[in-house]
Amino acid sequence: MDKTLYKQLENHMLLCMDDSAHGKDHVYRVLYQALDIAQHESGVDLDVLIAVCLLHDIGRKEQFENPALCHARVGSEKAYAYLLSIGFDEEKAVHVRDCILTHRYRSDAPPKSIEAKILFDADKLDVTGTVGIARTIMYKAQVGEPLYTMCPDGTVADGSGEEPPSFFQEYHYKLKNLYDKFYTERGHDIAVMREKSAQAFYHDMLEEVSGPCKNGTAVLEKLLESS
């Protein structure tokens, strides 16, 4: 891919991205991770791969405004239309569209081509480790959801039960289950290296909030009873 085309795609991405958790920094990390993975695979169309990485989340704004929409579906059509409008090869534009359509984690349409599998893995790697936890917390704050919820008995819910959405719940139902869902060997290897840091972060945070809540509640109850 020549520099002029790259800048066109990059500038279009920058115009579309205004989500802090899925913003331009996320896109660049996905791109760089994808290029790393591509070095360990054969037959990768790098023009397609760079395009899908830069454009994979351009449907996020529409999904944020209307949660009933799928950002992968919206973004795939937006990317296809944009690429045709700038004279991108039509066959490659179709390939880009298909890759973006199948990059979403919660989807019944798995990626098929090597470029689609690399995009999927690179995107999911950005939800692993401490970066993934930081991004999840940012997103939870953005939509007004807490780090954790309290149980009726005053203890901190660890996220494993039926409870309102929170970071702890997202960790249990998504983040901790990511690590065996990669299509490339390189993507899987990177994820495994990050898994321990994510586990440690969650357990440290749970301990840090549970201890003071448990002890503080007991002290407060005694003080209130004695007054």
WOQUI-V537973 format. One record per pair of residues at least 12 apart in sequence whose C-alpha atoms are under 7 Angstrom apart, sorted by the first residue. I is the first residue (numbers start at 1). J is the second residue. D is the distance in Angstrom with one decimal. If there is no record, write none. Layout:
I:J:D + I:J:D
This chain:
1:47:5.4 + 9:51:6.9 + 9:54:6.8 + 10:54:6.4 + 13:54:6.2 + 13:55:5.9 + 13:58:6.5 + 16:58:5.5 + 17:58:6.4 + 21:135:5.3 + 21:138:6.0 + 21:139:5.6 + 27:53:6.6 + 27:54:6.1 + 30:53:6.3 + 30:122:5.1 + 30:123:5.4 + 30:126:6.9 + 31:50:6.7 + 31:53:5.2 + 31:54:6.8 + 33:122:5.4 + 34:118:5.9 + 34:119:6.3 + 34:122:5.2 + 37:118:6.7 + 37:186:5.7 + 37:187:6.5 + 40:186:6.9 + 44:114:6.6 + 44:115:6.3 + 48:92:6.4 + 48:96:6.0 + 49:115:5.6 + 51:96:6.9 + 52:96:5.5 + 52:99:6.7 + 52:100:6.2 + 53:119:6.4 + 55:79:6.3 + 56:75:6.5 + 56:100:5.3 + 57:71:6.9 + 57:75:6.3 + 58:75:5.2 + 59:71:4.5 + 59:72:6.5 + 59:74:5.1 + 59:75:3.9 + 72:100:5.9 + 72:101:4.9 + 72:103:6.9 + 72:104:6.3 + 73:101:5.2 + 76:97:4.5 + 76:98:6.9 + 76:100:5.2 + 76:101:5.4 + 77:97:6.4 + 79:97:6.5 + 80:93:5.5 + 80:94:6.6 + 80:97:5.5 + 99:111:6.7 + 99:115:6.9 + 99:116:4.4 + 103:116:6.8 + 103:119:6.5 + 103:120:4.7 + 117:183:5.9 + 118:184:6.9 + 121:182:5.6 + 121:183:6.6 + 121:187:5.7 + 122:187:7.0 + 125:191:6.3 + 128:175:6.9 + 128:191:6.5 + 128:194:6.4 + 128:195:6.8 + 129:194:4.5 + 129:195:5.6 + 129:197:5.6 + 129:198:4.5 + 130:197:6.3 + 130:198:5.4 + 133:198:6.9 + 136:167:7.0 + 137:167:6.2 + 140:166:7.0 + 140:167:6.7 + 145:165:6.5 + 145:166:5.6 + 146:166:5.1 + 146:167:6.6 + 147:166:5.3 + 147:167:4.6 + 147:168:6.3 + 148:166:5.1 + 148:167:6.0 + 148:168:5.6 + 149:166:6.8 + 155:210:6.8 + 155:213:6.7 + 155:214:6.2 + 156:210:5.6 + 158:206:7.0 + 159:172:6.0 + 160:172:5.8 + 179:191:5.9 + 179:192:6.5
